Each structure stands twice: as structure tokens, then as C-alpha cells.
Amino acid sequence: MAGSDHTAQRVAEAPDTVKILIAGGFGVGKTTMVGSVSEIIPLRTEERLTSAGLGVDDLDGIEDKNATTVALDFGRITISQELVLYLFGTPGQQRFWFMWNDLAVGALGAVVLVDVRRPKSSFAAIDFFERRNIPFVIGVNGFHGEHPYSPEEIREALALPEGTQVLLCDARERKSCRDVLIALIDQLIASAADNRA
Amino acid sequence: MSPQRSATASEVSGGDAGGRLVRPFALTGGRTRPRNEFTLITVVSAVDPPPARRGRQQPEHARILRMCGKPIAVAELAALLDLPMSVVAIMLCDLLEAGRITVHPPRVVSPSQDIHLLQKVRDGLGRL
């Protein structure tokens, strides 16, 4: 092409990206949920985290100051040519996933999955989002699609803040997971409208 | 009318056609940005065609460039390369400094202003 090298350069149009986190205790179905709604088979990415650069409060309980590796499973939903939603499943088996600060920064919100047989395993995730003022909903993942407890009973058991949405779901079902995500987005839209008013 | 008259200082500062400096293309490349701009959902794209001075390149850099011929999120790159995020971020930083890629940061979401964006996400989820 004639003209300067620079003006001839083309760059493919990049979409805007947003993310939602899927959190909860170990084995609660986070990766299953990501896989149910993702257009790609969930991918895994990892980060090596060291104590350097962490907030002081995040150092609690870290006996070993060496690095720890944290992995995330994630999926993608293309909303349009201009907008792509990523879903990140936070790892439940590693204690220090919350040190991956980039994970929470800029997230639209989160789904905290709860296993009714082990609700306490999701306390840490609930606490994490509450403390950072990141909006979240509770998804109660019924194993084999069974829900022995009502949303009210779950709410009480988890001592959830008032107004927290509790949704019964099945992480294996696309539509069920989609509905949980929509409930989260509706909550965000409602609070955005409140803020404007 | 005297087309040849010299411009005064005030004409230069006030007139659009007169004194405006054209910003060099090089300044828009963002080559001095800090490394932490590569978040999980930052989208990178290879610059095509590549700049004339390509500099030295490792095989991993070439691999990344092939993978970001179409825009791709950093997390996806890291997963496909099977490398930690921080390693991929450093290599992307090299490529950015060499003018080989462009960077599209994530959408900054301010919940009180982004009803339009949220509505788009909701509509998209509704189509699933």
C-alpha cells in the first residue's frame, strides 16, 4: 500500500468484555455451571500468587509465604459482535483464590453456588463479595435436581443480608443456570435504576 | 486579503487550521503502559501488517501473534498456551512495546450508569 506504514495498518475490531464470577465451596458445581452456559468447553487458566503486593488483611492464615498457584475455569458467552461475557469459576479447593485481585476487579457481579448438604463451604465466598460490595445472588444447586429446603430456609441457614436473592437451580441445566444469571443482571439493573432516581 | 501574512501567536492558539499539532501515530500505541493493563478479559489483537521494524522475537511471541490474528481475551490466550497469566502478560507487554499488538481494555462498568450495557447482557442471556 502507498502512504506511511502506520496508516495502512489494520486491526480487527475488538469486542467489549465483561465478566461474572461463579463462586462457592469445593465440589459445589461451579465448573459444571460455567460449562452449562458457555459456548466453549470451559478453559483453565492459572496464576502464581505470592504474598508480595497483597493487602495486609489478606495475609491472615498464610503460614507459608511462598507462592501458591491458583487455577480458574472459565467460559464465554458472546452477547453480540460488540460484547462478550466471560464467566469465571473460582476454585474451591484452593484456600487463597481471593488473593487473585484481578479476578474481582471490574466484575459485574457474582453467583455464589451453595450445596445444601454443606452450606458452610460457601461462607467464604459470600463474605468475600459482601466485603467488597460486589453484587451477588445465591444459587442453590440441587444435586440430582432435588431441593429439600426452601429459599427461606437457606437464607436463614446462611444468615444472608436482607434482599439477597436465593434461587434454586440445577448446575447441569443450561436454562436453569441462565435464569440465575438473568436474576443477577435484573438485580443490577434494578439497583442502577434506583441510583439514578 | 493577504494569504501570505504570517500568523500571530493568538491565531495559532485559537485557530483550528493554523497551529494544531498532529499527534504522532506512535503516541497512540500505548507502549509505555504498565503491565497490569493485561487483565483476564483484556482483548488483544495482532497489528496487521506488522510494523517494518519487528525486532527480535521468541517462538512464544510468534505463537501468540498467530493466536491473536482475531481479537482474543488474555485469559483465553493463557489457557490455550498453557502458561500462567503473569507469564503471558509479560510476553504481551513485549509485543505491545514492539508495536505488534493492540490492546482493548475491559469495559469499565459503573453500575449506576450502565443500564444500557446491562440490558444488552440480559437480552443476550435471554437468547440462550
Interface residues (C-beta under 8 A of the other chain):
Chain A: S4 D5 H6 T7 A8 Q9 R10 V11 A12 E13 A14 P15 D16 T17 V18 K19 V37 L43 R44 T45 E46 E47 R48 T69 L72 F74 R76 I77 T78 I79 S80 L83 V84 L85 Y86 F88 D102 L103 V105 G106 L108 P135 R174 K175 R178 L181 I182 I185 D186 L188 I189 S191 A192 A193 N195 R196
Chain B: F25 A26 N36 T39 L40 I41 T42 V43 V44 S45 V47 D48 P49 P51 A52 G69 K70 P71 A73 A75 E76 A78 A79 L80 P84 M85 S86 T102 H104 P106 R107 V108 V109 P111 S112 Q113 D114 I115 L117 L118 Q119 K120 V121 R122 D123 G124 L125 G126 L128
